[in-house]
């Protein structure tokens, strides 16, 4: 009688382990498909998924971006708090002029930057 109960328990345990392996395989497959989907989303022609700016200065800053693409002028302004981070999504690939303005309206930096892939820019004290 004890042998039969032991065999039943071992059988249930073996089925449980097989089920766990099937579930783990499914998780790996879904994760792999998610990664492929993300890579495909990142290769959209002419669009940068995400441009982020992180502020490491002692005060908030304002980032002004401007660019012209196929006759359309794009102008964005981001206010980024001290130790904060702000992002722009789905930005057209191209060259942008930028200005980093301090709270006292003084221009901290000015220049041009080409966005052709997702990036995080960190603004640090000189």
TAJOQUI-V867042 format. One line per field, one symbol per residue. burial: 1 if it has 9 or more other ideal C-beta (glycine too) atoms within 8 Angstrom, else 0. Layout:
burial=???
This chain:
burial=000000000000000000000000000000000000000000000011111111101001111111100000010001010001110100110001111111000001000000100010101000
